[in-house]
C-alpha cells in the first residue's frame, strides 16, 4: 500500500496504528491525517525514537497493511 492509499483510508488504518503505538492519542492520529512525515514526527515525540528508527517502524507498519 502506498501513501496515497494510506491517506485515502486513514480512518480505517488509524485504529490499527493506535493498536501498534498505544501512546499515540486519537488527537495525534487525527493530526497525522495519513501523512508519513507527521506520523514519524509523532512517534519521535511520544516514544523518543530517532528519526531513522521512527521511519523504520512506520515502513514496517505499512508493509503489513
MOPAC internal coordinates of N, CA, C and O (Angstrom, degrees):
PM7 1SCF
backbone

  N    0.0000 0     0.00 0     0.00 0    0    0    0
  C    1.4529 1     0.00 0     0.00 0    1    0    0
  C    1.5264 1   107.98 1     0.00 0    2    1    0
  O    1.2310 1   120.54 1   -46.33 1    3    2    1
  N    1.3284 1   116.57 1   133.67 1    3    2    1
  C    1.4642 1   119.17 1   178.93 1    5    3    2
  C    1.5314 1   110.09 1   -96.74 1    6    5    3
  O    1.2310 1   121.27 1    -5.02 1    7    6    5
  N    1.3218 1   115.17 1   174.98 1    7    6    5
  C    1.4740 1   118.82 1  -173.14 1    9    7    6
  C    1.5161 1   113.07 1   -70.23 1   10    9    7
  O    1.2310 1   119.43 1   154.65 1   11   10    9
  N    1.3236 1   118.70 1   -25.35 1   11   10    9
  C    1.4671 1   119.54 1   174.59 1   13   11   10
  C    1.5282 1   109.63 1   -65.24 1   14   13   11
  O    1.2310 1   120.62 1   139.48 1   15   14   13
  N    1.3286 1   116.42 1   -40.52 1   15   14   13
  C    1.4611 1   120.71 1   178.00 1   17   15   14
  C    1.5300 1   110.63 1   -68.62 1   18   17   15
  O    1.2310 1   120.91 1   141.33 1   19   18   17
  N    1.3155 1   115.87 1   -38.67 1   19   18   17
  C    1.4669 1   120.43 1   178.61 1   21   19   18
  C    1.5246 1   109.29 1   -60.00 1   22   21   19
  O    1.2310 1   120.61 1   131.66 1   23   22   21
  N    1.3270 1   116.45 1   -48.34 1   23   22   21
  C    1.4656 1   119.51 1  -179.23 1   25   23   22
  C    1.5200 1   111.08 1   -61.80 1   26   25   23
  O    1.2310 1   120.40 1   139.92 1   27   26   25
  N    1.3214 1   116.85 1   -40.08 1   27   26   25
  C    1.4567 1   120.55 1   180.00 1   29   27   26
  C    1.5185 1   113.54 1   -66.87 1   30   29   27
  O    1.2310 1   120.61 1   151.03 1   31   30   29
  N    1.3233 1   116.45 1   -28.97 1   31   30   29
  C    1.4653 1   121.75 1  -177.88 1   33   31   30
  C    1.5259 1   112.04 1  -110.99 1   34   33   31
  O    1.2310 1   119.99 1  -158.52 1   35   34   33
  N    1.3262 1   117.62 1    21.48 1   35   34   33
  C    1.4539 1   120.86 1  -172.07 1   37   35   34
  C    1.5188 1   113.17 1   -58.15 1   38   37   35
  O    1.2310 1   119.68 1   142.00 1   39   38   37
  N    1.3147 1   118.22 1   -38.00 1   39   38   37
  C    1.4655 1   120.05 1  -178.33 1   41   39   38
  C    1.5382 1   111.10 1   -59.85 1   42   41   39
  O    1.2310 1   120.06 1   142.24 1   43   42   41
  N    1.3274 1   117.50 1   -37.76 1   43   42   41
  C    1.4543 1   120.75 1   177.92 1   45   43   42
  C    1.5307 1   111.49 1   -75.70 1   46   45   43
  O    1.2310 1   120.22 1   140.05 1   47   46   45
  N    1.3085 1   117.18 1   -39.95 1   47   46   45
  C    1.4549 1   122.22 1  -174.55 1   49   47   46
  C    1.5223 1   111.80 1   -76.01 1   50   49   47
  O    1.2310 1   119.86 1   150.74 1   51   50   49
  N    1.3164 1   117.88 1   -29.26 1   51   50   49
  C    1.4648 1   118.91 1  -175.15 1   53   51   50
  C    1.5220 1   112.28 1   -63.51 1   54   53   51
  O    1.2310 1   119.46 1   151.56 1   55   54   53
  N    1.3295 1   118.64 1   -28.44 1   55   54   53
  C    1.4608 1   120.80 1   175.06 1   57   55   54
  C    1.5202 1   111.11 1   -64.14 1   58   57   55
  O    1.2310 1   120.76 1   140.00 1   59   58   57
  N    1.3170 1   116.15 1   -40.00 1   59   58   57
  C    1.4553 1   120.71 1   177.61 1   61   59   58
  C    1.5260 1   110.47 1   -69.40 1   62   61   59
  O    1.2310 1   120.42 1   145.61 1   63   62   61
  N    1.3150 1   116.81 1   -34.39 1   63   62   61
  C    1.4679 1   120.38 1   176.65 1   65   63   62
  C    1.5237 1   109.93 1   -66.66 1   66   65   63
  O    1.2310 1   120.40 1   142.95 1   67   66   65
  N    1.3234 1   116.84 1   -37.05 1   67   66   65
  C    1.4713 1   121.11 1   178.44 1   69   67   66
  C    1.5276 1   110.48 1   -63.27 1   70   69   67
  O    1.2310 1   120.65 1   141.08 1   71   70   69
  N    1.3333 1   116.36 1   -38.92 1   71   70   69
  C    1.4682 1   120.54 1   177.52 1   73   71   70
  C    1.5313 1   109.74 1   -66.76 1   74   73   71
  O    1.2310 1   120.62 1   136.18 1   75   74   73
  N    1.3264 1   116.42 1   -43.82 1   75   74   73
  C    1.4675 1   121.76 1  -179.05 1   77   75   74
  C    1.5321 1   111.73 1   -64.02 1   78   77   75
  O    1.2310 1   120.90 1   135.33 1   79   78   77
  N    1.3201 1   115.88 1   -44.67 1   79   78   77
  C    1.4656 1   121.26 1  -176.14 1   81   79   78
  C    1.5317 1   108.37 1  -124.49 1   82   81   79
  O    1.2310 1   120.76 1   -95.37 1   83   82   81
  N    1.3142 1   116.14 1    84.63 1   83   82   81
  C    1.4543 1   122.50 1  -174.80 1   85   83   82
  C    1.5235 1   115.17 1   -62.02 1   86   85   83
  O    1.2310 1   120.23 1   159.88 1   87   86   85
  N    1.3305 1   117.16 1   -20.12 1   87   86   85
  C    1.4653 1   119.30 1   179.94 1   89   87   86
  C    1.5262 1   112.10 1   -77.94 1   90   89   87
  O    1.2310 1   120.10 1   167.01 1   91   90   89
  N    1.3211 1   117.42 1   -12.99 1   91   90   89
  C    1.4688 1   120.02 1   177.98 1   93   91   90
  C    1.5199 1   108.67 1   -80.64 1   94   93   91
  O    1.2310 1   120.75 1   -51.30 1   95   94   93
  N    1.3107 1   116.17 1   128.70 1   95   94   93
  C    1.4604 1   121.44 1  -179.90 1   97   95   94
  C    1.5245 1   110.34 1   -84.66 1   98   97   95
  O    1.2310 1   120.98 1   -11.90 1   99   98   97
  N    1.3223 1   115.72 1   168.10 1   99   98   97
  C    1.4689 1   119.79 1   174.16 1  101   99   98
  C    1.5241 1   110.26 1   -58.58 1  102  101   99
  O    1.2310 1   120.73 1   140.06 1  103  102  101
  N    1.3327 1   116.20 1   -39.94 1  103  102  101
  C    1.4710 1   119.78 1   178.50 1  105  103  102
  C    1.5234 1   110.93 1   -62.67 1  106  105  103
  O    1.2310 1   120.16 1   138.06 1  107  106  105
  N    1.3415 1   117.30 1   -41.94 1  107  106  105
  C    1.4624 1   120.82 1   177.11 1  109  107  106
  C    1.5243 1   110.28 1   -56.98 1  110  109  107
  O    1.2310 1   121.10 1   131.76 1  111  110  109
  N    1.3214 1   115.50 1   -48.24 1  111  110  109
  C    1.4613 1   120.06 1  -176.55 1  113  111  110
  C    1.5219 1   111.86 1   -69.94 1  114  113  111
  O    1.2310 1   120.20 1   147.64 1  115  114  113
  N    1.3350 1   117.23 1   -32.36 1  115  114  113
  C    1.4643 1   119.97 1   174.48 1  117  115  114
  C    1.5246 1   110.26 1   -65.34 1  118  117  115
  O    1.2310 1   120.05 1   141.73 1  119  118  117
  N    1.3195 1   117.51 1   -38.27 1  119  118  117
  C    1.4678 1   121.36 1   179.03 1  121  119  118
  C    1.5197 1   111.30 1   -68.87 1  122  121  119
  O    1.2310 1   119.96 1   146.06 1  123  122  121
  N    1.3133 1   117.68 1   -33.94 1  123  122  121
  C    1.4633 1   121.86 1  -179.39 1  125  123  122
  C    1.5293 1   110.71 1   -63.78 1  126  125  123
  O    1.2310 1   120.32 1   138.22 1  127  126  125
  N    1.3237 1   117.00 1   -41.78 1  127  126  125
  C    1.4711 1   123.10 1   178.00 1  129  127  126
  C    1.5267 1   112.83 1    50.87 1  130  129  127
  O    1.2310 1   120.22 1  -146.70 1  131  130  129
  N    1.3301 1   117.19 1    33.30 1  131  130  129
  C    1.4589 1   120.27 1   178.05 1  133  131  130
  C    1.5128 1   114.45 1    78.66 1  134  133  131
  O    1.2310 1   119.59 1  -169.80 1  135  134  133
  N    1.3102 1   118.39 1    10.20 1  135  134  133
  C    1.4665 1   122.28 1  -179.59 1  137  135  134
  C    1.5347 1   109.69 1   -86.33 1  138  137  135
  O    1.2310 1   120.78 1   -56.18 1  139  138  137
  N    1.3162 1   116.12 1   123.82 1  139  138  137
  C    1.4658 1   122.71 1  -176.76 1  141  139  138
  C    1.5238 1   112.04 1   -55.36 1  142  141  139
  O    1.2310 1   120.00 1   128.43 1  143  142  141
  N    1.3159 1   117.60 1   -51.57 1  143  142  141
  C    1.4620 1   120.70 1  -176.05 1  145  143  142
  C    1.5272 1   112.32 1   -67.26 1  146  145  143
  O    1.2310 1   120.31 1   144.96 1  147  146  145
  N    1.3275 1   117.01 1   -35.04 1  147  146  145
  C    1.4650 1   119.71 1   177.40 1  149  147  146
  C    1.5233 1   110.49 1   -66.61 1  150  149  147
  O    1.2310 1   120.42 1   141.17 1  151  150  149
  N    1.3298 1   116.80 1   -38.83 1  151  150  149
  C    1.4603 1   120.24 1   178.29 1  153  151  150
  C    1.5231 1   110.16 1   -66.09 1  154  153  151
  O    1.2310 1   120.08 1   136.72 1  155  154  153
  N    1.3113 1   117.45 1   -43.28 1  155  154  153
  C    1.4649 1   121.39 1   176.80 1  157  155  154
  C    1.5288 1   109.50 1   -58.51 1  158  157  155
  O    1.2310 1   120.50 1   134.60 1  159  158  157
  N    1.3195 1   116.65 1   -45.40 1  159  158  157
  C    1.4628 1   120.94 1  -179.99 1  161  159  158
  C    1.5232 1   112.77 1   -62.07 1  162  161  159
  O    1.2310 1   120.51 1   138.43 1  163  162  161
  N    1.3345 1   116.63 1   -41.57 1  163  162  161
  C    1.4664 1   119.84 1   179.16 1  165  163  162
  C    1.5233 1   111.14 1   -65.73 1  166  165  163
  O    1.2310 1   120.28 1   142.27 1  167  166  165
  N    1.3305 1   117.07 1   -37.73 1  167  166  165
  C    1.4617 1   119.49 1   177.39 1  169  167  166
  C    1.5257 1   111.01 1   -65.68 1  170  169  167
  O    1.2310 1   120.59 1   140.93 1  171  170  169
  N    1.3190 1   116.47 1   -39.07 1  171  170  169
  C    1.4621 1   120.06 1   176.85 1  173  171  170
  C    1.5265 1   109.96 1   -62.44 1  174  173  171
  O    1.2310 1   121.01 1   136.82 1  175  174  173
  N    1.3183 1   115.68 1   -43.18 1  175  174  173
  C    1.4652 1   121.37 1  -177.39 1  177  175  174
  C    1.5313 1   111.75 1   -66.45 1  178  177  175
  O    1.2310 1   120.22 1   131.79 1  179  178  177
  N    1.3316 1   117.19 1   -48.21 1  179  178  177
  C    1.4694 1   121.14 1  -173.98 1  181  179  178
  C    1.5262 1   113.52 1   -80.75 1  182  181  179
  O    1.2310 1   120.53 1   145.84 1  183  182  181
  N    1.3310 1   116.59 1   -34.16 1  183  182  181
  C    1.4639 1   120.06 1  -174.49 1  185  183  182
  C    1.5223 1   113.67 1  -107.75 1  186  185  183
  O    1.2310 1   119.75 1   169.73 1  187  186  185
  N    1.3254 1   118.09 1   -10.27 1  187  186  185
  C    1.4494 1   120.72 1  -178.91 1  189  187  186
  C    1.5167 1   113.43 1    73.59 1  190  189  187
  O    1.2310 1   120.43 1  -157.94 1  191  190  189
  N    1.3359 1   116.79 1    22.06 1  191  190  189
  C    1.4529 1   121.26 1   179.41 1  193  191  190
  C    1.5211 1   111.01 1   -70.81 1  194  193  191
  O    1.2310 1   121.08 1   -30.11 1  195  194  193
  N    1.3285 1   115.54 1   149.89 1  195  194  193
  C    1.4588 1   120.85 1   166.73 1  197  195  194
  C    1.5249 1   106.83 1   -71.30 1  198  197  195
  O    1.2310 1   120.68 1   -21.66 1  199  198  197
  N    1.3257 1   116.30 1   158.34 1  199  198  197
  C    1.4624 1   120.06 1  -176.39 1  201  199  198
  C    1.5240 1   111.88 1   -57.31 1  202  201  199
  O    1.2310 1   119.92 1   135.22 1  203  202  201
  N    1.3365 1   117.75 1   -44.78 1  203  202  201
  C    1.4625 1   119.49 1  -178.09 1  205  203  202
  C    1.5286 1   111.81 1   -65.85 1  206  205  203
  O    1.2310 1   119.98 1   145.21 1  207  206  205
  N    1.3153 1   117.64 1   -34.79 1  207  206  205
  C    1.4636 1   121.22 1   177.56 1  209  207  206
  C    1.5280 1   110.40 1   -67.60 1  210  209  207
  O    1.2310 1   120.29 1   136.41 1  211  210  209
  N    1.3174 1   117.06 1   -43.59 1  211  210  209
  C    1.4660 1   121.07 1   178.59 1  213  211  210
  C    1.5280 1   110.60 1   -63.41 1  214  213  211
  O    1.2310 1   120.18 1   137.74 1  215  214  213
  N    1.3187 1   117.25 1   -42.26 1  215  214  213
  C    1.4681 1   120.40 1   178.98 1  217  215  214
  C    1.5228 1   111.00 1   -63.97 1  218  217  215
  O    1.2310 1   119.99 1   140.93 1  219  218  217
  N    1.3240 1   117.63 1   -39.07 1  219  218  217
  C    1.4535 1   121.50 1   178.33 1  221  219  218
  C    1.5261 1   110.18 1   -62.97 1  222  221  219
  O    1.2310 1   120.45 1   135.46 1  223  222  221
  N    1.3385 1   116.74 1   -44.54 1  223  222  221
  C    1.4687 1   120.58 1   178.87 1  225  223  222
  C    1.5335 1   111.20 1   -61.03 1  226  225  223
  O    1.2310 1   120.56 1   136.24 1  227  226  225
  N    1.3232 1   116.53 1   -43.76 1  227  226  225
  C    1.4624 1   120.44 1   179.70 1  229  227  226
  C    1.5286 1   109.89 1   -64.20 1  230  229  227
  O    1.2310 1   120.29 1   136.08 1  231  230  229
  N    1.3225 1   117.06 1   -43.92 1  231  230  229
  C    1.4659 1   120.11 1   179.82 1  233  231  230
  C    1.5218 1   111.59 1   -62.20 1  234  233  231
  O    1.2310 1   120.23 1   139.44 1  235  234  233
  N    1.3289 1   117.17 1   -40.56 1  235  234  233
  C    1.4650 1   120.82 1   177.84 1  237  235  234
  C    1.5281 1   111.16 1   -65.39 1  238  237  235
  O    1.2310 1   120.68 1   139.74 1  239  238  237
  N    1.3219 1   116.31 1   -40.26 1  239  238  237
  C    1.4574 1   121.41 1   178.04 1  241  239  238
  C    1.5311 1   110.57 1   -60.96 1  242  241  239
  O    1.2310 1   121.03 1   133.69 1  243  242  241
  N    1.3238 1   115.64 1   -46.31 1  243  242  241
  C    1.4666 1   119.97 1  -178.23 1  245  243  242
  C    1.5143 1   111.21 1   -67.72 1  246  245  243
  O    1.2310 1   120.36 1   143.86 1  247  246  245
  N    1.3223 1   116.92 1   -36.14 1  247  246  245
  C    1.4702 1   119.83 1   179.30 1  249  247  246
  C    1.5221 1   111.37 1   -61.35 1  250  249  247
  O    1.2310 1   120.24 1   150.79 1  251  250  249
  N    1.3320 1   117.15 1   -29.21 1  251  250  249
  C    1.4579 1   121.48 1   178.59 1  253  251  250
  C    1.5252 1   112.47 1   -76.88 1  254  253  251
  O    1.2310 1   120.19 1   162.76 1  255  254  253
  N    1.3223 1   117.23 1   -17.24 1  255  254  253
  C    1.4668 1   120.33 1  -173.94 1  257  255  254
  C    1.4739 1   111.23 1  -116.23 1  258  257  255
  O    1.2310 1   120.10 1   180.00 1  259  258  257

